[in-house]
Amino acid sequence: MYNFLYNFYSILTETYIICSICLLLMYGVFLSTYSTLGYPLLSQNFTLLILQILTFSFLLIFLQVPLTGMSWNNFLISDFFTYYAKLIVILTTIGWFLLSSEYLLDEKLNYFEFWILILLAIVAMLFILQSYDLLTIYLAIEFQSLIFYILASINRTSEFSTEAGLKYFILGAFSSAFLLCGSSIVYGLTGLTNLNDLSQFFSGFLVDENLFSYNLIIGFIFILVALLFKLSAAPFHIWSPDVYEGAPFIVTAFFSILPKLAIMGLLFRFLLYTFYDMIPFWQDIILLSTFLSILIGTFGAFAQQKWKRFLAYSSINHVGFLLLAILGGDLESISSIIFYLIVYIITMLGMFAFIINTKIYKYPIVSPMRYLIDIEGLVRHNPFLAGSGVVLLFSMAGIPPTAGFFSKLFVLLAALQVNSFGISLFAVGVSCVACFYYIRLIKNIYFGSTVSQWKVLKPMSKLSSLILGISLIGILFVFMDIELISIISLAMSIPFIY
């Protein structure tokens, strides 16, 4: 009985969300077609229920006592990292929710199924963070991927959204095959699937000639390739720009922010704990992926004319910096990655709040910004919004004293401490080049050519303004509380070392 209660306690939040999903499904099926009740799902009642579920989920996690141990027959693990990562995922989802409510109504995407899929995706990410077995890793990632395929094509009246979902499904099937094939090879040669057992098995892997096998290395590489694909790291980034462009803007925001933390947490356990003794093999792969991600993410953004593709390549560039810190494999590297992820989430929430809610009114329609050129001369129409965009772009470029500068600085310092001088100098040089296209946008905001027509901007909603304001405060004043964030990052990283 005690064992069952402990197992249930470790997935209390996930159980609550799944039970809520079942109730919401019944509510949606039975009441969505009732004209006599005023189509309750098309009102704010349903979205308020989603906000209530997310708030209660956050409180359930926050009020729990952080436990360290394994549950469900060693399939799941609970530690300080999963505790804080769950809090960050739910809190980020609440911020994303505040951005999306008005957008979904304007774009006629207020299906109740959309919110069901979002809650299921949150459950999948929470399980990914806790996965401690190759079987649960595969099931949780596939669970998340199947939901993402549907979300990418949720706009049924848009051929671009349908194309995005189809591309994501086809390319995602390849990564799933790699993950399953790699797991099968590792299990077939070792008879183990638990990450703790595999960690003990591979201890001294390169020393003991009886354990060394190139087949095991092939299986490990297959799993690593699948995880890098989910992270949209180069050269496995091909799906990212097309899917980001075709999906609705708010779904693009969801893809670019939330899955990064879940997959990076899984990559920590996979590389820095289970296969740490194979560091000479995976370090070269991560080094190559880091080099290509920074290079392709930077120069790919130059050729882009649309906001979604621009942010997709910018995201690839940020993934390159995340992988750069993994090369060290020590405590400081992990804490710098966690700090970078927190700053990345804050910045991207603000960036999407800025882009999605800067809408141009041309009678009789209101159209959101789609092209980079739409930002031209923004300071003449809304100086405060223009100033917000400048701060966000400066942070993405890594210019002091914004939070983006400190996050990149910590990553580079962690890389330099393990003598990764070449890739660090390359990252600094390419970052200087990347500043060009960020500052080019700032130049267009303030010094753009005189437009023939005066733009009329639709006022931003209060909730989106709140998210944008919080993001700006976090970006500008993070250096005042940098010690607090560093302590949180250090506490999250301890389970991977000890």
C-alpha positions in Angstrom: 0.0 0.0 0.0 2.8 2.4 0.9 4.5 1.6 -2.4 1.3 2.4 -4.4 0.8 5.7 -2.6 4.4 6.7 -3.3 4.0 5.8 -7.0 0.7 7.7 -7.2 2.3 10.7 -5.4 5.0 11.0 -8.0 2.4 11.5 -10.8 -0.2 13.3 -8.9 -0.2 16.3 -11.2 -0.4 14.2 -14.4 -3.3 12.2 -12.9 -5.2 15.4 -12.1 -4.7 16.7 -15.6 -5.7 13.4 -17.3 -8.9 13.2 -15.1 -9.6 16.8 -16.0 -9.2 16.0 -19.7 -11.8 13.2 -19.4 -14.3 15.6 -17.9 -13.6 18.3 -20.5 -14.1 15.8 -23.3 -17.5 14.9 -22.0 -18.3 18.6 -21.5 -17.2 19.3 -25.0 -19.0 16.4 -26.7 -22.3 16.9 -24.9 -22.5 20.7 -24.8 -20.7 22.0 -27.9 -23.8 21.7 -30.2 -26.4 23.0 -27.7 -27.7 26.2 -29.4 -30.2 26.6 -26.5 -27.3 27.1 -24.1 -25.6 29.6 -26.4 -22.8 27.2 -27.5 -20.9 27.4 -24.2 -17.7 26.1 -25.7 -17.5 29.2 -27.9 -17.6 31.5 -24.9 -14.9 32.2 -22.3 -16.2 29.4 -20.0 -14.1 26.7 -21.5 -10.9 28.8 -21.6 -11.4 29.7 -18.0 -11.6 26.1 -17.1 -8.3 25.5 -18.9 -6.7 28.3 -16.9 -8.1 26.8 -13.7 -6.7 23.4 -14.5 -3.2 24.9 -15.2 -3.3 26.9 -12.0 -4.3 24.0 -9.9 -1.6 21.9 -11.6 1.0 24.5 -10.7 -0.2 24.5 -7.1 -0.2 20.7 -6.9 3.5 20.7 -7.9 4.5 23.7 -5.9 3.0 22.3 -2.7 4.5 18.9 -3.1 7.5 17.9 -1.1 10.4 17.2 -3.6 11.3 13.5 -3.4 14.3 11.8 -4.7 13.8 8.3 -5.9 12.3 6.0 -8.6 8.7 4.9 -8.9 6.5 2.7 -11.0 9.0 -0.2 -11.1 11.9 2.1 -11.9 10.2 3.5 -15.0 10.0 7.1 -13.7 12.3 9.1 -11.5 11.6 12.1 -9.1 14.3 14.5 -8.1 14.9 18.2 -7.8 15.4 18.7 -11.5 12.0 17.2 -12.3 10.4 19.2 -9.5 11.6 22.6 -10.8 11.3 21.6 -14.5 7.6 20.8 -14.0 7.1 24.1 -12.3 8.7 25.9 -15.2 6.7 23.9 -17.8 3.3 24.7 -16.1 4.2 28.3 -15.5 5.4 28.8 -19.1 2.1 27.2 -20.3 0.1 29.7 -18.3 2.1 32.5 -19.9 1.5 31.0 -23.3 -2.2 30.6 -22.5 -2.6 34.3 -21.8 -1.1 35.0 -25.2 -3.3 32.5 -27.1 -6.8 33.2 -25.8 -7.5 36.3 -28.0 -5.6 35.0 -31.0 -7.7 31.8 -31.2 -10.9 33.8 -31.2 -9.6 36.1 -33.9 -8.4 33.3 -36.1 -11.6 31.1 -35.5 -9.5 28.3 -34.0 -11.5 28.1 -30.7 -12.2 24.4 -31.0 -12.5 22.6 -27.7 -10.3 19.8 -29.1 -7.4 22.3 -29.3 -7.3 22.8 -25.6 -7.6 19.0 -25.0 -4.6 18.5 -27.2 -2.6 21.2 -25.3 -3.3 19.5 -22.0 -2.3 16.1 -23.4 1.0 17.7 -24.7 1.7 19.0 -21.2 1.1 15.6 -19.7 3.5 14.1 -22.3 6.2 16.7 -21.5 5.9 16.0 -17.8 6.3 12.3 -18.4 9.4 12.9 -20.6 11.0 14.8 -17.8 10.5 11.9 -15.5 11.3 9.0 -17.9 14.0 6.7 -16.6 13.7 3.8 -19.0 14.1 3.4 -22.8 10.6 2.1 -23.0 9.0 5.1 -21.2 11.2 7.5 -23.2 9.9 6.1 -26.5 6.3 6.1 -25.4 6.4 9.6 -23.9 8.1 11.1 -26.9 5.7 9.4 -29.3 2.8 10.6 -27.2 4.1 14.1 -27.5 4.9 13.8 -31.2 1.4 12.5 -32.2 -0.2 15.5 -30.5 2.2 17.9 -32.2 1.3 16.4 -35.6 -2.3 17.3 -35.0 -1.6 20.7 -33.6 0.5 21.7 -36.6 -2.5 20.9 -38.9 -5.2 22.2 -36.5 -6.2 25.0 -38.9 -8.3 22.8 -41.2 -9.1 25.7 -43.6 -5.5 26.4 -44.4 -3.5 24.3 -46.9 -0.3 25.6 -45.3 -1.3 24.1 -41.9 -2.2 20.8 -43.5 1.2 20.7 -45.3 3.0 21.5 -42.1 1.3 18.7 -40.3 2.1 16.2 -43.1 5.7 17.2 -43.3 6.1 17.0 -39.5 4.4 13.5 -39.5 6.6 12.1 -42.3 9.9 13.4 -40.9 8.9 12.6 -37.3 8.3 9.0 -38.4 11.9 8.7 -39.4 13.1 10.1 -36.0 10.8 7.6 -34.2 12.2 4.8 -36.2 15.7 5.9 -35.3 14.8 6.0 -31.6 13.1 2.6 -31.6 15.9 1.0 -33.7 18.6 2.4 -31.4 16.7 1.2 -28.3 16.2 -2.2 -29.8 19.9 -2.5 -30.5 20.9 -1.5 -27.0 18.4 -3.8 -25.4 19.3 -6.7 -27.7 23.0 -6.5 -26.8 22.7 -5.7 -23.1 19.3 -7.0 -22.1 18.7 -3.7 -20.2 16.4 -0.8 -20.7 16.6 1.1 -17.4 18.9 4.1 -17.5 20.4 3.4 -14.1 21.2 -0.2 -15.1 22.7 1.0 -18.4 24.8 3.5 -16.5 26.3 0.8 -14.4 26.7 -1.5 -17.4 28.6 1.1 -19.4 30.8 2.1 -16.5 34.4 1.6 -17.8 33.0 0.9 -21.3 36.2 2.1 -23.0 38.5 0.3 -20.6 37.0 -3.2 -20.7 37.6 -4.7 -24.1 34.9 -7.4 -23.4 32.2 -4.7 -23.3 33.4 -2.7 -26.3 31.1 -3.2 -29.3 30.6 -1.0 -32.3 27.0 -2.2 -32.5 26.3 -0.6 -29.1 27.8 2.6 -30.4 25.5 2.5 -33.5 22.5 2.0 -31.2 23.5 4.9 -29.0 24.0 7.1 -32.1 20.6 6.3 -33.4 19.0 7.3 -30.1 21.0 10.5 -30.0 20.0 11.4 -33.5 16.3 11.0 -32.6 16.7 13.3 -29.6 18.6 15.9 -31.7 15.8 15.8 -34.3 13.2 16.5 -31.6 15.4 19.4 -30.4 15.6 20.8 -34.0 19.4 20.8 -33.9 21.3 20.9 -37.2 21.7 18.9 -39.4 18.4 17.4 -38.2 16.6 20.8 -38.4 15.0 20.4 -41.9 11.4 20.1 -40.5 11.6 23.1 -38.3 11.3 26.1 -40.7 8.5 24.6 -42.8 6.5 23.4 -39.8 6.9 26.7 -38.0 5.7 28.6 -41.1 2.7 26.4 -41.8 1.4 26.0 -38.3 -0.8 28.8 -36.7 1.3 31.4 -35.0 0.3 30.5 -31.5 1.1 26.8 -32.2 4.5 27.9 -33.5 5.1 29.7 -30.2 4.2 26.5 -28.4 6.6 24.4 -30.5 9.5 26.8 -30.1 9.3 27.2 -26.3 7.9 24.3 -24.3 9.4 21.1 -25.8 13.0 22.5 -25.6 13.1 22.1 -21.8 11.6 18.5 -21.8 14.0 17.2 -24.5 17.0 19.0 -22.9 16.2 17.4 -19.6 16.1 14.0 -21.3 19.4 14.7 -23.1 21.0 15.5 -19.7 20.0 12.0 -18.3 21.0 10.3 -21.5 24.4 11.9 -22.1 25.6 13.1 -18.7 24.4 10.2 -16.6 23.7 7.0 -18.6 26.3 7.2 -21.3 28.8 9.4 -19.6 31.6 6.9 -20.1 31.1 7.1 -23.9 32.0 10.8 -23.8 34.7 10.5 -26.5 32.0 9.3 -29.0 29.1 11.6 -28.2 31.3 14.6 -27.6 32.3 14.6 -31.3 28.7 14.3 -32.4 27.5 17.1 -30.1 30.5 19.2 -31.3 29.5 18.8 -35.0 25.8 19.5 -34.2 26.8 22.6 -32.2 29.0 23.9 -35.1 26.2 23.3 -37.7 23.4 24.6 -35.5 25.2 27.9 -34.8 26.3 28.2 -38.5 23.0 27.3 -40.2 20.9 29.1 -37.6 22.8 32.3 -38.1 23.2 32.4 -41.9 19.9 30.8 -42.5 18.1 33.7 -40.8 19.7 36.2 -43.3 17.7 34.9 -46.2 14.3 34.9 -44.5 11.5 37.3 -45.1 8.9 35.9 -42.8 8.7 36.1 -39.0 8.0 32.4 -38.5 11.0 31.2 -40.5 13.2 33.9 -39.0 12.3 32.7 -35.5 12.8 29.1 -36.6 16.4 29.7 -37.6 17.0 31.8 -34.6 15.8 28.9 -32.5 18.3 26.6 -34.2 21.0 29.1 -33.3 20.0 29.0 -29.6 19.9 25.2 -29.7 23.6 25.4 -30.8 24.5 27.4 -27.7 22.6 24.9 -25.5 24.6 22.0 -27.0 27.8 24.0 -26.6 27.5 23.8 -22.8 26.9 20.1 -22.9 30.4 19.5 -24.1 31.8 20.1 -20.6 29.6 17.5 -18.9 30.2 18.9 -15.4 28.0 20.6 -12.9 28.6 24.2 -14.1 27.8 23.2 -17.7 24.4 21.8 -16.6 23.5 24.9 -14.5 24.5 27.2 -17.3 22.2 25.3 -19.7 19.3 25.6 -17.3 20.0 29.3 -16.9 20.1 29.7 -20.7 16.8 27.8 -21.0 15.1 30.1 -18.4 16.3 33.2 -20.2 15.3 31.7 -23.6 11.7 31.0 -22.4 11.3 34.5 -21.0 12.6 36.1 -24.2 10.6 34.0 -26.6 7.4 34.5 -24.6 8.0 38.3 -25.0 8.9 38.0 -28.6 5.8 36.1 -29.6 3.7 38.5 -27.5 5.2 41.3 -29.5 4.8 39.7 -33.0 1.4 38.1 -32.5 -0.3 41.2 -31.1 1.2 43.8 -33.4 -1.8 43.7 -35.8 -2.3 46.1 -38.7 -5.8 47.3 -39.3 -6.8 47.8 -43.0 -10.5 48.2 -43.4 -12.3 45.9 -43.2 -9.7 43.3 -41.9 -7.1 43.1 -39.2 -3.9 41.2 -40.2 -1.0 40.1 -38.0 2.6 40.8 -39.0 3.8 38.0 -41.3 6.8 39.6 -43.0 9.8 41.3 -41.4 9.2 44.4 -43.5 5.9 45.0 -41.7 7.9 46.2 -38.7 9.3 49.1 -40.7 8.6 52.6 -39.2 6.9 51.1 -36.1 8.2 53.8 -33.8 6.0 56.4 -35.7 2.9 54.5 -34.8 3.6 53.0 -31.4 6.8 54.1 -29.7 6.3 51.9 -26.6 5.8 48.8 -28.7 8.8 49.7 -30.8 10.9 50.1 -27.6 9.8 46.7 -26.4 10.8 45.1 -29.7 14.2 46.7 -29.5 14.8 45.2 -26.0 13.7 41.8 -27.1 15.9 41.8 -30.2 18.9 43.0 -28.2 18.5 40.1 -25.8 18.3 37.6 -28.6 21.4 39.1 -30.1 23.2 38.8 -26.7 24.0 42.5 -26.2 24.6 43.7 -22.5 23.1 44.4 -20.1 20.2 42.2 -21.3 19.6 38.7 -20.0 20.6 37.2 -23.3 24.1 38.5 -22.9 24.6 36.8 -19.5 23.1 33.5 -20.6 25.5 33.3 -23.6 28.4 34.4 -21.4 27.8 31.6 -18.9 27.6 29.0 -21.7 30.9 30.3 -23.2 32.6 30.3 -19.8 31.5 26.7 -19.2 32.8 25.7 -22.6 36.1 27.4 -22.0 36.7 25.6 -18.7 36.9 22.3 -20.6 39.3 23.8 -23.2 36.7 24.1 -26.0 38.5 27.1 -27.3 38.0 26.6 -31.1 34.2 26.2 -31.0 33.9 29.0 -28.4 35.7 31.5 -30.6 33.6 30.3 -33.6 30.4 30.9 -31.5 31.5 34.4 -30.5 32.5 35.3 -34.1 29.2 34.0 -35.6 27.2 35.8 -32.8 28.8 39.0 -33.9 27.6 38.2 -37.4 24.1 37.3 -36.0 23.9 40.8 -34.4 23.7 42.2 -38.0 20.2 40.9 -38.8 18.9 41.7 -35.3 20.2 45.2 -35.5 18.9 45.5 -39.1 15.4 44.9 -37.7 16.0 47.6 -35.1 17.2 50.0 -37.9 13.9 49.3 -39.8 11.9 50.0 -36.6 13.5 53.5 -36.0 15.0 54.5 -39.4 12.8 52.8 -41.9 11.8 54.5 -45.1 8.8 56.8 -45.1 5.7 54.7 -45.8 3.1 55.9 -48.2 0.2 55.0 -45.9 -0.2 55.6 -42.2 -0.5 52.3 -40.4 -3.3 51.8 -37.9 -2.4 49.3 -35.2 -5.0 47.3 -33.3 -4.5 47.8 -29.5 -2.8 44.9 -27.7 -4.9 42.9 -25.2 -4.3 43.4 -21.5 -3.2 39.8 -21.0 -0.7 40.0 -23.8 0.6 43.3 -22.5 1.1 41.7 -19.1 3.2 38.9 -20.6 5.2 41.4 -22.6 5.8 43.6 -19.6 6.9 40.6 -17.4 9.2 39.4 -20.2 10.8 42.9 -20.5 11.3 43.2 -16.7 13.0 39.8 -16.6 15.3 40.6 -19.6 16.3 44.0 -18.3 16.7 43.3 -14.6 17.8 39.7 -14.5 21.4 40.8 -13.6 20.1 42.1 -10.3 18.9 38.6 -9.2 21.4 36.6 -11.2 22.6 34.9 -8.0 19.1 33.6 -7.2 18.6 32.2 -10.7 22.1 30.6 -10.5 21.2 28.9 -7.2 18.0 27.5 -8.8 19.9 26.3 -11.8 22.5 24.7 -9.6 19.9 22.9 -7.5 18.3 21.5 -10.6 21.6 20.3 -11.9 22.8 18.4 -8.8 20.9 15.1 -9.5 22.9 14.6 -12.7 26.2 14.7 -10.9 25.6 12.9 -7.6 
